[in-house]
Amino acid sequence: MDRRAAELSQQTLMRIPPCTIPMQAYGPQPLEWAEHRPTVWAWVSWPHKPAERLPAVAHGWNDRVVVVYWMSDAGELNTVVWRNAVTRRHA
């Protein structure tokens, strides 16, 4: 694969969004949106590569899921993960 093809391939892969939990799985509890957003470690799943543990910020949560944001080479990304996939991180 030449250099240009490799760059295009990498750019394409960077545009693939992470997997997210469907709203039907959030459960009956409403999401609580945080004024002070804690830093966390979040296990994020991808459709094209293995799950990875990323430094992120929790924007909202309930008893089942957490909405997380983080910066990547493609810019700011976000997804919803299971609550047990998230642990507090000290910045």
N, C-alpha and C positions, 0 to 999 in steps of 0.2 A: 504494500500500500504506500503510495507516495505521500509526502508531507501534507499537501493540500487535502487529499482525501481523508487523512487521519484527523486533520483539524475539523473538517466538516462532520466527520463521524462523532468526534468529541462534542461539538456544538449541538448536534442532534440529541445525543444522550443527555446533555445538561438540561434540555427542555422537557424531558420526561418527568412529570410531577410525581411526588411520593404517593404511596397508597394512603387512603384516609378511611376513617370509620364512618359508615353511613349514618345519617341522622336517626334512622329507626333504632339504632343500637344505643343511642344516648341515654335511653331510659326516661322515666317520668320526671326526674329532678331537672329543673332549669339550669342552664349554665350560669355560673357566677363570673362576672367579668372583673378582673383585678385592676385596682387603681395603681397599686405597687406590684409590678410584675416580677415574680421571683425567677432567678436563673435556675435552670434545671439541666439534667442529662435526660435525653429522650431517645428511646429506641424507635427509629423510623424505618418503615418497610418501603421497598421499592419494587416495581414490577419487573425491572431489568437487571437487578443486582441484589446481593445479600443485604439484609437489614443492617443498619449501622447505628451506633450510639453517638449522638451529636450533642454539642453544647447548644442549648436553646433557651428561650424565654417563654414562660407560661403566661398566656393572655387571659385564659378563662378555663373553667373546669366545673365538673359536678362529681358525683360519686362514682361515675363509670369512665369518663373520658377527660382528656386535657387538650386544649387548643395550644399548639406550640408554634413559635416562629424562630427562624435562625437565618444567618447570612451564609450564602454559598457563592461559588464562582459565578453562578447565574443571577445573583441578586438575592433579595429576601424571599424566602420560601416559608410556607406554613402548611400544617396538616393537623388532623385530629388523631390522637393515639389513645390506646387504652390507658387508664390511670396507672395501672401497675407497670407500665412501660416507662414511667417517669420517676426520677428521684431528684431531690434538691441538690443544687450545686452552689458552691461558694465562689462568687466572682473574683 
